[in-house]
Amino acid sequence: MKMKKQEFDQLAQEAICKACFEPLILVYKNRVAEQNTGDQTMVKELFYKELTKGQRALFVFNVYYDHASESLDEFYWWSAYFIAQPKIWSAIKAGLQYFGDAAMLLILEKIEVVLKKHNHPSSLEGFTVSRKNLDCNKELLASIRLLHVTFNETAPLTIKIINEYVLSNQWEFLKIED
């Protein structure tokens, strides 16, 4: 991704993560849309492999965060959905490790424990998790609600950590042009 130095320097610190993510998600969505036949998994994996380690970490966290931060139900469903895809869930956790964010990583590990305790699927085969599941299980709802609150409290710090990392390692995320 290319960006003019002046444009990058004018970004508010809290906007850096988004500014690096948005072009990536557009490329990703375009490639998936262009793949109207065949295996989209291959297109997704190829896209991911083309990214730097930092871009991968930023990309997977933002994909998860943008969905999970919408509401309690979305937090629950997207967490269950990504946990049912071990490669993706591992990548999200590895990304947090990459940025050195132990607090958010701990939250994801706690989510994993709660969902495993309640027998959530560990693959997409037979994945029938519904956003309405929380309405049927008070214990699950209470656990997820607490984790959701902690997630929302921790997310601004996570974004700050990512923004600071990008500032210190611009070359890994952008090609700065004069």
N, C-alpha and C positions, 0 to 999 in steps of 0.2 A: 504494500500500500504506500502511496506517495502522498506527501503533504508539504506544503510550503512552510518554511521555518517560521515566518511571520504568523501564519495561520495557527501553527502548533503553539507558538509562544503566547498567543492570545486566548487559548483555551483556558477556561476556569479549571482548577485542579480536579474538581468533581466530574468534569466532562471528558477527561482524557480517556478513561476506560471505554465509554460509549463511542467516542470518536474513533477509537481503534477497532471496536467491535462491529459497528454498523456496516462498513464496507465489506467485512468478512461475511456477515450474514447475508448480504445481498448477493455476493458471488456464490455462496452456498445454495441459496434458494434458486438462483438462476440455473445453476448446474443441475439441481434436482429436477426443476421444471423442464429442462431440455431433455432429460432422460425419460422420455415418455414410454419407452419399451425397455424390457430387460430388468437387470438388477440394480435398483437404486442404492443398495448397500455398497456396491463397488464404487459408485460415484461419490458417495459420502466418505468412504474410507480413503479414496484417492485425494479428495479435497483436504481432509484432515492431515494426511501425510505430507502435503505440500507446505503446511504451516510450520513456523518455527516452534520450539518448545513453549516459548512465552505466548505466542499467538494461540496455540492449542489450549493452554491453561486459561487464557482470557476467554476464548471462544466457548469452551464447555461450561465454565462458570456462568457466563452471561446467558447462555441458552437456558440453563437451569434456573438461574436467578430471575430472569425476565418472566418465566412462567410461574415459578413457585411464589414469587412475591405478590401475585395478584390477589390472593385471598387464602383463607384457611383451607377451603376445599381444593384449590389449585395446588397449594403447597403439599397437601396430602397426596393428591393424584399424581402429580409430576414426580414426586419423590418415589412413590411406588413404581411408576412407569420406568424411571431410570434405574432403580434398583433391579428391576426385572431384566435389565440389559447390563450385565456385569461389566462389559468393556467400557460402556459409557460412564457408569457409576464410578468405576475405578479411575477413569480419566478425570472426572470432576474432583475426586479426592486427591489425585496426584497433582492436579492443577493448584489446589489450595496448598499442598505441601510445597510446590514449586515457588509460590509466592510467600511462603513462610507464615501462613495463616492457620495457626493451631486451633484458634477458637472456633472458626467456622468448620474446620475439619472435624472437630469433636462433635459439633451439632449433627453433621451428616452421619457420623458413626452412631450416634444415639438414635437417629431416625431409623437407621438400618436395624438396630437392635429391637426397637419397638415394632417395626413391620415384620421382622422375622418371628418375633414372639406371637404375633397375631396371624401367623401362617400366610403371609403375603407371598405371591409367586416370585421365584428367583429367575424366571425366564418369561418371555412373551408368549410362549406356548401355553394356551389356556388362560391367558391374562384376562381376567374379568373384573378387575378392580373398578369400582364406580365411585364417583365423587359423593354419592349418597351413602356409601359404606359407613361413614362417620356417624350418620343418623341412627344406625342400627347397633352401634357398639360404644357404650358410654365410656368404658375404660380406654379404648383406642382413641376416642375423641379427646378425653382429658390429656392423654399423653401427647397427642399430636398438637393440641392447642398450646401446651406449655412449650413444646419445641418450636412452634410457629412464632410465638412471642419472642423467644430467645433468638431465633433466626432473624426476625425483623430488627431486634436491638443490635445484633452483631453485624448485619449486612453493611451498614454505613462504614464501619471500620474495615471490613473486607474490601470494599470499593476504594477506600483511602489507601490501603496497603497496595492494591493493584495499581492505582494511579501513581503512587510514589515509585513503585517498581518500574513502571513504564517510563516515568520521567528520568530515572537513572539508567535505563537500558533502551533508549529510544530506537536504536539500531535493530533491535529484535522485533519491533512492532511496525516501524515505519521507515520509509526512505525519505529523509528530510531534504527538501530542495531549497536552494536559495532564491 
